[in-house]
Amino acid sequence: MTDMKNNCLLHAMRACVENGQRLHEDAEWMGSERSTTAVALCILAQEEFAKAFLLHLVYEGTIPWTAKVRESLYNHKYKQLVGIIMEWLSPSDDEFIARLKMGTNDQIVPAPVADAMKLYVEKVLPNGHISCPPAASDSVAMTVVDGDRDKTKQDALYVRLSKEGEVCSIPSPFTHEIVEAELDRTKRLGDMVGPLREGALGPVFDYALFVETMNFLLLDKRNRPFLLLKESKFDGPVAAPNETNELKAITVLIENISYEQATGVNGHAAVFVEEGDKELFEQFFRIEPFMVDPHTTMICTFDVSKEIFNCRTSPSHKLVLYVNFKYHGTLTDRIYHVRMWSRYDSSVGIFRETLTDLQESVNGGSQPLVETKIWWNRPTIR
């Protein structure tokens, strides 16, 4: 991006932040006494802050400066989706402390935020580009993209009329709690992007996790097979070969989200249990070659011993499933890898998954590696 373009973006970010701050100040001045206008101004200010944040993402290269991205800057619903993301990135004091107490292995993008990101990316991707199924389904993100939040803003400003000219609604006062919540949300979003007046965003909680997720969603997955490993869970019991014992198993869902068949899928897996720095149990599995057709799913099962299974509920033990697959597509000079670390969280009875995708040249050429981590897979509840 040219220096002239960068200067334009910096000026635009500053203007959006300053205008959002002006709107927020006006909303604070009106407060609960003129609650309808205050709420409308809050939502407008949040949209300006979202616009500044999007311009920052373009400036730093996280999202491309395309016609569809530029169009999203004018779309109220999609700026409101970005507001959901920003609210997560700028938590309240209580939420900040709660998330700070969580370990790095517990980092995960919440469902409303993951779906807001997915819905925004699907808006700005080229036609035919694959984001990542399944389709967004969280009610918070879906109501925003369906226009409910924008309708709240419009109804706070205008008298709504029917086709026959009858009055459908008039601006009605909001409760003090709603006004305060909107003012607090606006302040947090404004504080987050405030440093953009000087050109830099500053430290933002879980920002690296957000960028990694955006990188995955925006990754061009066309013209290649693309496998996801997810939804790890304990299954069973199943009968052992001698039919005298019962085994437990960990199952993993393998999903091909592309238009191309994944061929020669093979690799290995391991389940291990650690206590502190000491490894207690370990099981290895070798996976024979198989294929996954486009847009299909299949289950991979790993039988685990009774000793490993019994360790799952102990908070002092760490139980992890590691899976490493490699596979091919129609391009003979490429090989693809998918790796998953699935750590069992005994406190809530779910697996927390991290997935890495890697593409490389098989002829030793200069083909660059493309690697991205998928952090946003939501854990499966037992």
N, C-alpha and C positions, 0 to 999 in steps of 0.2 A: 504494500500500500504506500502511495507516495506521501511525501511530507505535507503537500498541500491537502490531501485527503485527511491525513492525521490531524492537521490543524483545524479543519472543518469539523471533525468529530469532537475534538476537544472543546471547541466553541459551542457546539450543539449540546454536549453533555452539561456544560456549565449553565447554559440557558435553561435547559429542562429542570435542573436541580433548583435553580433560583426561582423559577416560576412555581415549581411544586412547593417550595418553602413559603412563597407568598400566599398560595392558596391555603396551605396549612395554617398560617398565621390568621388568615381571615376566618377560617373554620373555628379556630380557638376563640377568637373574639366573639363569634356568634354563640357558640356553646349550645347548651340545652334550651336556651330561650328561643332560639331560631333553629331548632334541631334539624328540620328538613334540609335547609340550605347548608347547615354545617356538615351533615353526612354527605350530601352531594359534592361539596367542596373537598372533603376528605378523599372521596373516591377519585375525583379529578386529580388531586395532588398525587395520589398513589400511582395513577396512570403516568403522570409526568416523571415520577421517580423510576417507574418501570422502563420508560422510554430511555432515560439516562443510563440505566443498567444495561439495556440491550445495546446501546451505542458503545458502552464500555466493552462488552463482549466482542463486538465487531473490532474495536480498536486493538484489543489484545490478541485477536485472531481465533477466538473460541468459536464464533459463528461467522460465516462468510457474508460479505456485503453484496447480496444478490437482490434482484427485483422483489422476490417474495419476502425477504427479510425487511426490505424498505417498506413494503406494503403492510407488514405486521406492525410497524410503528404508528400506523393510522387506524389500526383495528382495535377498538376499545376492549373487546372480549379477550383478545390475545395479550394485550398489556395487563389485563386483570389476571390472566393465567400466570404471567410472569410475577405478578404481585404475590401469588401463593408461594412461589419459589423464594422470593425475597423475604417473606415473612418467616420462613424456615431458616434462612440464612441470618436473620436478625432476631434471635429469640428473646423472649422476656427474661428478666433476671432469674426467675424460678426455673424456667426451662433451660436456660444456659447452665445453671448449676447442676441440674439433673443430667444433662448431656455430658457435662464435663466429668462427672463421676463415672460415666461409662467408659469401658476400655476401647482401644482402637479396633478391636475385633468386633465390637458391637455396633460400629458405624453402619447406618443403613438409611437410605432415603425413604421417608414415610410415604405411604400410598398416595395421599393427595398431591404431594410434591412430585413423585415419580410420574403420575398421570398428567400433571400440569406440564412437566417437561416433555413428555411424550406427545401430548396434544399440540404443544407449540412447535416442536420439531416437525411433526407431520404437516403442519401448516406451511413451513418454509422449505421443506425438502423438494427436490425436483420430482416431477411425475414419475411413478414407477419405482422410486427409491424406497427401500425397505427400512423402516425404523426398527421396531421390535414388537411382534405380537406377544401376548394377546392385546386386544384393543383396550384402551383406557376404560375403566369402569368405576373408579372412585366417585362417589356422589358429589364431593366438594368440587373437584375439578370439572365434572360433567355439568353441574348446574351453572358454573361460570361460562363454559364454552357454549352452553345452550342459551345464554343471555340473561340469566336470572339476576346476576349482580348489576349488569348494565341497566336492566329494567328498574332495579331499586334506585339507581342514580337518576334515571329519567323521570320516574314517578315522584321523586323528591323535588323535581324542578317544574314539571309540566302538569297541566290538566289533561288527562287522557280521555279521548273521545271515541265513540263507536263509529261505524260506517254511517249510521243514521244520524249522527250528530249528538247522540246522548252522552252525558257525562258518565264515564266508566270509573274514574278515580280522580281525586284531587290530592295534592301533597298533604300528607298527614304527619303529625309530630311523631318523632321517635322517642323511645324511652331514654332516660338519662344514662342507663347502662350501655345501650347501643352507641350513643354519641361518644361516651368515654372510651369504649372499645375501638371505635373507628379513629378517634384522635390518637390513641396509644399506638395503633397499627401504623398510622400515617407517620407519627414521630419516629418509630423504629425504622421504617423504610427510608425516611428522610435522613436519619443519622447514618444509615448504612452508605448511602450514595453521596452524602454531604462532601466527603473528601474529593469527589470528582470535580468540584469547583476548581481544585488545584491540579487536576489531571490524573490523580492516582486514587485507587479505591481504598487502600488501607487494609488491615487484617479483617477477615470475615470468617466467622466460625463455620467449619465444614465446607469451605469454599473449594478446597482441592477435591473433595468427594463430589461436589456439584460439577466441576469441570470434567472429571473423569467420566461421569455419567453422560454429560453432553457430548463428549468425544465419542463415546460408544454409540449413542443414538444418531449422531450425525455421520458416523462412519459409513462409507459407501459399501453396502453389502450386496450390490448387484453383480451379476456375472461371476459368481463364485458360490460354492456351498457354504453354509454358515450354520454351525451347530451350537445349541445352547444346552448346558447341563444344569438342571434345576430341580426344585421340589424334592430335595433329599428328605427321607423320612424312614423311621423304623416300620417294618412290616412283619407279617407272620402272626403266630408261629407257623413254621412249615415242617413237614416231616423230614427227618434225616434219612439218608439212604438205608440205614439198617432198621428204620421205623421204630426204633426203641427210644430215641431222643427227639426233642423238639429244638429246632434252630430258629433264631431270629435273623432277619435280613434287613439291610439298608437298601432301599430302592431309590433310583435316580431317574428322572424323566429326561430323555434325550429328544430334543426338538430341532428339526431342520427348518429354519425360518426363511430359507431362500427358495429360488425357482430352479435350483440345480441339485442333482443327486450328489450326495456325499458317498464316495466309494472307498473301499478298502479301509474302513474305519477300524483301527486296532490300537492297542496300547496296554496299559496296566493300571492297577489301582492298589491302594493300601488303606487299611484301617488300623489305626494305632491309638493306644491309650498311654498318656503320660501323667505322672504325679510329680509335680515340681520339675526337676531336671532329669528324673529317672523314667525310662521307658518301661512300662509294665508288660504290655501285650502288643503284638503286631501280627497282622494277616496280610498276605499279598495275593493279588489276583491278576491273571493274565487274560486279556480279552482277545478272542479269536476274531478275524476280520468279518465285518458285516457292512451293510449298506443302509442308508436312510434316505428315503425318497423325499422330493420337495414337499414342504409344508405338511410333514407327517411327524408323529411322535412315537416313541417306543420306550419301554421300561427296561432298565438295566438293574439286575439284582445281585447283591453281594451278601452271601450268607456269613454271619458273624458268630463267633463262639459265645458260649454262655458267659465266660469270664468278661469278655468285652462288653456284652450287652448289660451285664449287671453293674458295670462301672459307669453307665450313662447317667445315673441319678446322683452320683457323688460330686459335690461341688469342688472337691479337691483334685478331681481327675479331669484331664482334657482329652476328649474323644474326638478324633478327626478322621474324616474320609478324604483321601486324596485320589483324584482320577486324572489321568493323562492320556488323551486320545490324539492320534494324528490321522489325517484323512486326505483324500484327493478329490479333485473335480475334473472338469474337461481340459483345463490348462495343464499340460504335462510338465511344465517347468516350475510348478508351484506345489508346495505341501503346506497343509494347514494344521495347526495344533489348537486344542482346547483343553484347558486345565482348570480343575475345580478343587478348591479347599472348602470343605463343608464341616464346620465345627459345631458340635452339639452343645446347646446352651441348656444345661439341666435346670436352671432357675425357671424357665418358661416352657421347657419341653419341645424345643424346635431346633432345627439346624440353621445356622447362619452361613450363607454361601458367598464365596468370592470366585469369580470366573475370569480367566485371562484368555484372550484370543491372540494367536500369533500366526502370521503369514510369512513364508520365507521361500527363497529360491532354492531349487534342488540341484542346480548345475554350478553352484559356487560363484555365480555372477554377482553383479552389483545391485541386484534387486533389493530395495530397502525393506527392512522389517517394519511391519505395521502391527503395533501391539496396543491393546487397550484393555482396561479392567472394567468388568461389569459389577458395579457395587449395588445396583438398585434392585436386584432380584429380592423380592420380599420372602421371608422365611415361611415355610409351610407349617401350619399348626397340626400337631398330632391328632 
